[in-house]
Amino acid sequence: MARVNILKQVKSDTGWKLVAIPRNKKGGYDWEALPDGRYYIDYYQRGKRKRQAAGSTTAEALEAVRRKKHTLEGRALGIEDAEEEGSKRTAVHVAAKHYLASIKALKKPNTHRKYKAVLDRFVEFLAPNADPKKISRDDLTDFMVALKDKHKLDNNTVIHQMVIVAQFLKRYGKAGATKGIGLPERMISLPKEYSDGDLKKFFDVCTPGERVLFSTFLFSGFRDQEVVHLCWPDLNFTLNTIRVTAKPDLGFWPKRWEEREVPVPKPLVELLRTHPRQGNSRFVFPSPKGNREQNMLLRCKAIAKRAQLDEGKFDLKTFRSTYATRMLRAGFDVRTVQHWMGHRSLETTMRYLAPASDVHDRLDKVQIAGVLLA
């Protein structure tokens, strides 16, 4: 008899992992032993171990086991099943819908939105009834050219979207589909950084509340949503630290599901200590009604405009890159700054090891014997 096991994808301290369903004393599956997650079936076909999504409920998992056993046992008897993986045809729009359902269940909302936008574009390009297993490298090359020529996307965005398409196709038996199609060269840009002069002009026109908000961006290196969801319990006025913590009731989780604690300068701590609370709002920087403030970018650009700066060059992300560059230039080691920034890899942090830009006054003082600098 064909053997098909049931696994469950659950969240652990080190990330998502697949685990076997524990057995009860009677030898049956103990469905209540594990936290919520999605089910997968595990089996061997032609000597190769395979796994397949099996839904999010017990009934769906058991039905997936029943159908797979039927297919495998039929194949062992020389009977081809119309629903066997090699012959079953799934239209690409249906495949994308199922794949996005798993992304929505396991990833963050922003990730789901990005994947959906890319796959909707991919499905529209191919035609909804195309078979994902029959997508050729020529199809992928044509799609990549369309991203460049029709949609006018830059190289990095094209690469990112092709990676998403490749992950989708891998789920449907097309692993390595993008290999050898000649992806564009990745553009590595210099990190942006605000100058001391621009920062002074910016903060000179800030209200007291704006000064605290954008000082927090500048001296913590937090992402915009990390500041949006910053709550009073995240501040430690004794240790002079600010934490990024999950807020499941608000649908907010730190990037890669990793909470972190970042030390900040004492002047920022004092600004936060004296920053007034708004009624019973849990947020440090709430909206006028005490909810999450989602207009911080607009406030940033309005301040830049008041300061007669180029508002097009002012955004929240540049405060973060300014923080990283200044911390590294101040002598903090890369590994420490990596933790403070919440980066996955050391390579990402090392991008901020950029040369200083405010060097011209010192360069003008350089003297070389026998040479007159005019």
N, C-alpha and C positions, 0 to 999 in steps of 0.2 A: 504493500500500500504506500502511495506517495506520502511523504512527510512534509508538512507545511507548518511552520511555527509562527506565532504572533509576537511581535515586538511593539514597544510603545516608546515614542519620542517624548522625553521629559526634560525639564530644566534642572540642571545641577549647578554646583558652585563653579564648575569649570566650563559651563555652557550646555548646549543641548546635546543629548546622547540617546542612543537606542538601547533599551534594556528589555530583557525577557519578562513576560508576565509571570509573577510568582504563582505557585500552585498551593491550593488549600489541602487540608488533611485528607480529603477524599480523592485527591489527584486532579481535580478540575482547576480551571483558571480562577485565581482570586482577583476579580476585576476591581475591587476597591482598594487594593494594596498600593497602587501608584497614583500620583497626582494627575491632574488633567493633562492631556496631550493627544497626539494623533497616532493612530495605529499603522503598523506596517506588517506585511507577511514576508517570511524568510523561507526560501526553498532552493533546491538544486535542480537545474535543467541542463541536460547534456554535459553533466559534470561540473558545471559552473554555478557558483552560489549567486543567487539573485534576491533582490528585495523590491517590494512593490507597495505603494501607498494603499492603505486599506480603510480609509475613512476616519472619523472621529468618534464613532459610537461603537459599543460592543456588538450590536447587531450587524453593522457594516463590516466589522472585522471578521465575524464568524461567517458571513456570507462570502467575503473574499476568500477565506480558507476553503469553503465548500466548492466554490467555482474553480479555484486553482487545483485542488485535488482532482476534481473531475477532468480538467484539462490534462494534467500530468498522467493520470491513470489511463486516459484515452490514448495519449501519445505512446505509452508503454505497450499498448495493445495494437499499435499501428493505426489508430483512428485519429484523424486530424480534426480538431475542434475549431469551429468557425470563430471562436472567441480567443483562440490561442494567440499569444502575444505577437508571433511572427506574421499572423494573417489578419489580425484585427485592425481595422482602419478607423482612426479617429480624426475627425476634421480638425484643422489647426485652431479654429476659433473655440472649439470645445476643449481641446487640450490646453489652450492658454487659460481658459476659464478655470479649469481644474487646478492648474499650476498656481494661478493667482490666489485661489482659495487657500492653498497651503501656505503661500507667502503671507497672506493676511493673518492666518492663525499663528504663525511662528515668528514673524518679523514685526518691526515697528510700523505704524501707520505711514510715515514718510517713505519708508522702503517700499511698501505696497504701492503707494501712489507712483513712485518712480518706475517700478517694474510694470505697472499697468499702462502707463503712458507709452513705454517702449514697446511692449507686446501688442498693444492696440495698433500702433503704427506698423509693426511687423506683419500682423494679420491683414491689415488693410492693403499692404504692399503685395502680399502673396495671393490673396483671395481667400475668403473665409473657409472654403471647403477643401483647401489643400491638405495633403497628408504630411504631417511633420516628419515622418520617417523617410519621405521621398524628397525632402528639401536638399538640393545639391549645393555644392560650393559656388557654382555659378549664380544660383539664387541669392546666396549670402553676399557674394561680391556685388551683384546688382543692387542689393539693398544698401550696402555700405556706400556705394557710389551715389545713391539717391539721398542718403543722409548728408553727404558732402555737397552735392550739386543742387538738389531741390530744397532741402531744409536748411542749408548753409550752416551746418554744425561744424565746430572746430574739431581738430584731431582728437583731443582728449575726450570730448563728449562722444565722438563716434566710437572710440575704443571702449568706453564705458558701456554704451548701448549694445555693442557687439558682444561684450562679455555677458550681459544679461540674456541676450538671445542664445548664446552658447550654453548657458546654464539651463535654460528652458529646454533646448533640444536634447541635452544630455539626459534629462528625465525621460525622454521618449526614444531612447536608444540611439542617439546621434552624438555620442561623446566625441570630442575633438573635431567638431564640425567646422570650426573657424581656423583650424591649423592649416597653414599653407595658402591662405587667401590674400596675404599681403596687407595686413592692417597698417594704417598710417602711422608715421613716427609720432611718439608722444612728445608734446611740447612741455618742457620744464621751465616754468616762469619763476622769476625772482619773487620772493615774498614781498608783499606790500608793507610799508611801515610809515606811520605818521611822523613828521618831523617835530622837533621840540617847539619850533615857532608856530606851526599849525595847531598843535595841542594847546599852547598857551592862548592863542586867539579863540579856540573852541571853548575852553573852560572859562575864559574871562566873561563870556556872555551867558553862561549857564545860570539857571536859578539854583538855589540850594539843593532842591530835590534832584534836578538834572545832574548837578555836580556829583552827588553820591552815586547815582545810577551809572554814569559813564566812567566814574573812577573805579567802580566795581568791574566793569568790562575791562578797563585798562590794566588793573593790578591783580586780576584773578585769572585772566586768559580764558574765561568761561565762554562756551558757545551761547548763541542767543537764547535758545530754549532752556538752557541751564540757568540763565539769569531770570527768564520769565517765570520759571518754577522754583526760584529760590524762596525758601520759607524761613521764618524766624528761628525754628529749631535747628536749621542748618548752620547757624552762626555760633561760633564758640568764642566768646569774648575773653575767656581765660587763656586759651591756647593760641589766640589770634589766627584762627583758621576758618575757612568756609568749606562746606561739604556739598557735593553733588549726590543727591539721594533719589531713589525711585519714589514716584508718587502714583501707585497703581490706580487709585481712585480717579486720577486725572488723565490716565492713559499716558503717563510720562515715565520713561525708563532711560537711564544714562546710556550713551552710545556703547554698544557691545555688552550691555547689561552690567557694566562695571561702575560701582560707586567709588568715589575718591574724595580725599580731603586735601585741601590746598592751603598752605600758609600764606598769609597776606601781610603787607606792611602795616605797622601800628597806626599811621595816619588814616588809612582806610578803615581800620577797625574802629577808630574814634568817630569817623564820619558815620559809620553804620550804627554805632552805639547811640548817637544823638539823633539819628534819622527817625522822624515821628512815625508811629504806627497808625494805620488807617482803620479805626474802629476795631472790629473783630476779624479783620482779614488776616489770613495766614501768610499772605505773600509780603515779601519785603518791598517789592515794587509793583503794587496792584494797579489796576485800572481805576478810573474815578468811582466805579461802582463796587470796588473791592475784589474784582475777579482778576483773572490773568490779563496782564497788559500785553496785547499783541501788536501794539503800534510803536515799539521802541525804535525801529528803523526810521519811521517817519519823523519821530522826535529828533533823532540824530541828524537827519538831513535839514530839519527846520533850524536847529542850532547852528549848523554849518552855514546856512544861508544868512542867519543873523550876524554871524561873525565875518561875513563877506568872503567866505571860503568857497571853493568849488564843491557844491553839495554832491555832485556826481562821483567825487572821489571819497566821500565819507560814507562808510557802512559799518555794520557791527563786526563783520569778520576781520576787518583791518585792525580793530582794537586787539583782537586775539593774536594776529600775526605780529603786531607791534610788541605785545607782551612777550611772546616767545623769543623774538629777536633780541629784545632788551635783556631778558633773563640770561640768555646764552652769552651775550656780550659782557654782562656783568660778572661772568666767571662761574656761574652755576653749571655743573656737569650735565651732559646731554641726557643721561639716564634719569636724573632728577627732574629735569624739565619735561621729559617724555611722560613721566607719571603725572606731573601737574597738569599737562595739556590733555591727558587721557588718550594719547596716541597708541595705536596697536604696535607700531614698529619704530625702532630707533631711526630708521632711514627717513621716516616722515618728519621726525623732529629735527634731524640734521639738515633738512632743507632750509631751516631758519638760521643756519650758521652763515648768514649773509654778511658781506663786507659792510662796514659803516658807511653811511652816505654823507654825514656831516663832517667832511674831512678837509674841505677847501681852505679854511683858515689855517690849519696846520700845514697843508701842502704849500701854501704861499710863503711860509716861513722857512721852507727847506732851502739851505744854502749849499751850493756846490762850488768848490774852489775853481776859480778861473772862468766861471760861466756866469753871465749876467742875465737874470730872469727879468724880462720887461713886461 
